[in-house]
Amino acid sequence: MKYRLIVFDWDGTIIDSAATIAECIRESARDMGLPVPTAEQASHVIGLGLHDSLRRAVPELRTEQYPQFVANYRRHFLAREDAMNLFTGMEELLIEQKKTHLLAIATGKSRRGLDRALAATGVGPFFSASRCADETHPKPHPAMLLELMDELGFSKDQLLMIGDTSHDLEMARAAEVDSVAVTYGAHPEEGLRACGPLHCCSNVSSLSEWLKQNA
């Protein structure tokens, strides 16, 4: 095996949630009478820490308005949460990779949000560790990956990062680890390729095949 630890992003990589997150950001801006970002603008901030996301997606949002915006976003997201599912074939991929690798998660979600999602989808037992944006420096800072390597006892050449956004790939590059991009999530393929991943996978099936041959 080339890699011993595979770290996955969550939203847009494991679970089909990117479009929902973008729409919740847009609805929250609309609730507050703020300029509504386009779906592309809202999708681009997925994976960042909360304040970074809000600052980029809704630049007109004042600091004192953050709590209300976050409350609106959570209300919209929780109303849609039960309708979100793992991407087709993802559970089977995780089962297969768990046989030969340790698996972990690095996500822009909060700890509370990730724990809720892991319980709802039933895939929590597949992962040996995880890092969330409210526990350390958010993406694209390399802290999540560096901390996971330290916790689990692996070196940079033993880790592979898999994600659907440039933030994931830039985090991997900053941590000096290899990455693979999936193009079925939040960011378009052109932008992902510009970040230098080893490969771009258009669906879970192609990701599974790449991992079998290369990981």
C-alpha positions as CSV (number, residue, x, y, z in Angstrom):
1,M,0.0,0.0,0.0
2,K,1.2,3.5,-0.9
3,Y,-1.0,5.1,1.8
4,R,-2.0,4.0,5.2
5,L,-4.3,6.9,6.2
6,I,-7.1,8.2,3.9
7,V,-8.7,11.5,5.1
8,F,-12.1,12.4,3.6
9,D,-13.9,15.7,3.5
10,W,-17.5,15.2,4.5
11,D,-19.9,17.6,2.7
12,G,-19.9,17.1,-1.1
13,T,-17.4,14.2,-0.8
14,I,-19.1,11.6,1.3
15,I,-22.6,13.0,1.6
16,D,-24.7,14.8,-1.1
17,S,-25.2,18.1,0.7
18,A,-23.4,20.8,-1.3
19,A,-26.5,22.1,-3.1
20,T,-28.4,22.1,0.2
21,I,-25.8,24.0,2.0
22,A,-25.6,26.6,-0.8
23,E,-29.3,27.1,-0.8
24,C,-29.4,27.5,3.0
25,I,-26.8,30.2,2.8
26,R,-28.9,32.0,0.1
27,E,-32.1,31.6,2.1
28,S,-30.4,33.0,5.2
29,A,-29.3,36.1,3.3
30,R,-32.7,36.5,1.8
31,D,-34.3,36.3,5.4
32,M,-32.1,39.3,6.5
33,G,-32.7,41.4,3.4
34,L,-29.1,41.1,2.3
35,P,-27.9,40.7,-1.2
36,V,-28.4,37.0,-2.1
37,P,-25.2,35.3,-3.4
38,T,-25.5,33.2,-6.5
39,A,-25.5,29.4,-6.1
40,E,-21.9,29.4,-7.4
41,Q,-20.8,32.0,-4.9
42,A,-22.5,30.1,-2.0
43,S,-21.1,26.8,-3.2
44,H,-17.5,28.1,-3.3
45,V,-17.3,28.7,0.4
46,I,-18.4,25.2,1.4
47,G,-15.7,23.6,3.6
48,L,-14.3,26.9,5.0
49,G,-14.7,27.8,8.7
50,L,-18.0,29.6,9.6
51,H,-16.7,33.2,9.7
52,D,-14.6,32.8,6.6
53,S,-17.6,31.4,4.7
54,L,-19.9,34.2,5.8
55,R,-17.3,36.9,5.0
56,R,-16.8,35.6,1.5
57,A,-20.4,34.6,0.6
58,V,-22.2,37.6,2.1
59,P,-19.6,40.4,2.3
60,E,-22.4,42.9,3.3
61,L,-23.0,41.0,6.5
62,R,-21.9,43.0,9.5
63,T,-20.1,41.3,12.4
64,E,-23.0,42.0,14.8
65,Q,-25.4,40.2,12.4
66,Y,-23.4,36.9,12.4
67,P,-25.4,35.3,15.3
68,Q,-28.7,35.9,13.6
69,F,-27.4,34.7,10.2
70,V,-26.1,31.6,11.8
71,A,-29.4,30.9,13.5
72,N,-31.2,31.3,10.3
73,Y,-28.8,29.0,8.5
74,R,-29.1,26.3,11.1
75,R,-32.9,26.5,11.0
76,H,-32.9,26.1,7.2
77,F,-30.3,23.3,7.3
78,L,-31.9,21.3,10.0
79,A,-35.2,21.4,8.1
80,R,-33.5,19.7,5.2
81,E,-31.0,17.5,7.0
82,D,-33.0,14.3,7.0
83,A,-33.3,14.5,3.2
84,M,-29.5,14.3,2.6
85,N,-28.0,10.9,1.8
86,L,-24.5,9.4,1.2
87,F,-23.5,9.4,-2.4
88,T,-24.4,6.2,-4.1
89,G,-21.7,3.6,-3.6
90,M,-20.0,5.6,-0.8
91,E,-20.8,3.2,2.0
92,E,-19.4,0.3,0.0
93,L,-16.3,2.3,-0.8
94,L,-15.7,3.0,2.9
95,I,-16.3,-0.7,3.9
96,E,-13.7,-1.7,1.3
97,Q,-11.1,0.8,2.2
98,K,-11.5,0.2,5.9
99,K,-10.2,-3.3,5.4
100,T,-6.7,-2.0,4.4
101,H,-6.5,1.6,5.6
102,L,-7.3,3.8,8.6
103,L,-9.9,6.4,7.6
104,A,-10.4,9.9,9.0
105,I,-12.5,13.0,8.3
106,A,-11.4,16.7,8.0
107,T,-14.4,18.9,7.6
108,G,-15.6,22.5,7.8
109,K,-18.6,21.3,9.8
110,S,-18.9,21.9,13.5
111,R,-18.2,19.0,15.9
112,R,-21.9,19.0,16.8
113,G,-22.9,18.9,13.2
114,L,-20.5,16.1,12.2
115,D,-21.4,13.9,15.2
116,R,-25.1,14.3,14.2
117,A,-24.4,13.4,10.6
118,L,-22.2,10.4,11.5
119,A,-25.0,9.1,13.7
120,A,-27.7,9.7,11.1
121,T,-25.8,7.9,8.3
122,G,-24.4,5.1,10.4
123,V,-20.8,5.4,9.1
124,G,-19.2,6.8,12.2
125,P,-17.6,3.4,13.1
126,F,-15.6,3.5,9.9
127,F,-13.5,6.5,11.0
128,S,-10.6,6.4,13.5
129,A,-10.5,10.1,14.0
130,S,-11.9,13.4,12.8
131,R,-11.2,17.2,12.9
132,C,-13.8,19.9,12.6
133,A,-13.5,23.6,11.8
134,D,-14.5,24.7,15.3
135,E,-11.7,22.6,16.9
136,T,-8.7,23.9,15.1
137,H,-7.6,26.2,12.3
138,P,-10.2,25.8,9.4
139,K,-9.3,24.9,5.8
140,P,-7.2,25.7,3.9
141,H,-4.8,25.9,6.9
142,P,-3.0,22.5,7.2
143,A,-3.7,22.1,10.9
144,M,-6.5,19.4,10.5
145,L,-4.2,17.1,8.6
146,L,-1.2,17.7,10.7
147,E,-3.1,17.0,13.9
148,L,-4.6,13.8,12.4
149,M,-1.2,12.6,11.4
150,D,0.1,13.3,14.9
151,E,-2.9,11.6,16.6
152,L,-2.8,8.5,14.5
153,G,1.0,8.2,14.1
154,F,1.5,8.6,10.3
155,S,3.9,10.6,8.2
156,K,3.1,12.9,5.3
157,D,3.9,10.3,2.6
158,Q,1.4,7.9,4.2
159,L,-1.6,10.2,4.0
160,L,-4.0,10.8,1.1
161,M,-6.6,13.6,1.2
162,I,-9.9,13.3,-0.7
163,G,-12.1,16.3,-1.2
164,D,-14.5,18.2,-3.5
165,T,-13.2,21.7,-3.0
166,S,-10.1,23.8,-3.7
167,H,-10.1,24.4,0.1
168,D,-9.5,20.6,0.7
169,L,-6.8,20.5,-1.9
170,E,-5.0,23.6,-0.8
171,M,-5.0,22.3,2.8
172,A,-3.4,19.1,1.5
173,R,-0.8,21.1,-0.4
174,A,0.0,23.2,2.6
175,A,0.4,20.0,4.7
176,E,2.6,18.5,1.9
177,V,0.4,15.5,1.4
178,D,-1.1,13.9,-1.7
179,S,-4.7,14.6,-2.7
180,V,-7.4,13.3,-5.0
181,A,-10.3,15.5,-6.1
182,V,-13.9,14.5,-6.7
183,T,-15.8,16.6,-9.2
184,Y,-19.3,15.6,-8.1
185,G,-19.4,18.0,-5.2
186,A,-19.2,21.8,-4.6
187,H,-16.4,23.0,-6.9
188,P,-16.0,22.7,-10.7
189,E,-13.3,20.5,-12.1
190,E,-11.2,23.2,-13.7
191,G,-10.6,24.9,-10.3
192,L,-9.8,21.6,-8.7
193,R,-7.3,20.6,-11.3
194,A,-5.5,23.9,-10.7
195,C,-4.7,22.8,-7.2
196,G,-2.6,19.9,-8.4
197,P,-4.4,16.7,-7.2
198,L,-3.1,13.4,-8.3
199,H,-6.4,12.6,-10.1
200,C,-10.0,13.9,-10.5
201,C,-12.8,11.4,-10.1
202,S,-16.2,12.2,-11.6
203,N,-18.2,9.7,-9.4
204,V,-17.9,7.4,-6.5
205,S,-17.3,4.4,-8.7
206,S,-14.3,6.0,-10.4
207,L,-12.9,7.0,-7.0
208,S,-13.3,3.4,-5.8
209,E,-11.4,2.1,-8.8
210,W,-8.6,4.7,-8.4
211,L,-8.2,3.8,-4.8
212,K,-8.0,0.0,-5.5
213,Q,-5.3,0.6,-8.1
214,N,-3.3,3.4,-6.4
215,A,-3.9,3.5,-2.6
